[in-house]
Amino acid sequence: MAASTVRHVLITGHPGVGKTTLVKKVCDSLQEAGVPIQGFYTEEVRTGGRRSGFDIVTLTGQRGILSRICSDEPPHHSGREYRVGQYTVNLMSFEQTALPAIKPTVCLVEETAVVSVVDLGIF
């Protein structure tokens, strides 16, 4: 794919406006059309009807924890804890799940159309 034809689309918005739904529908349409795609989106996790965090979902179906509401308990791992607002971010899960999903593949070298999709929200 020539650099001049590369397009980037950034979807942002407040919670509940349909960002993830839009990303899923676009991905489904692209896959049905035979367009090779790669990437991930985030999905809200609810407990007892309330948002408790977010998961990473790759376009191949792999799922990992992105964040959960912070607790007063110490982390169950050694190392630094990362927080964004009320959420603790699981950096290890992000690196193991999301990063491989957006890593350039042989398709890029062969100039095949690859679309990386990331769903961004406003915390």
Beta strands, then each sheet from edge to edge (+ up, - down):
strand 1: 37-47
strand 2: 50-58
strand 3: 63-69
strand 4: 82-84
strand 5: 87-89
strand 6: 115-117
sheet 1: 4+ 5- 3+ 2- 1+ 6+
end
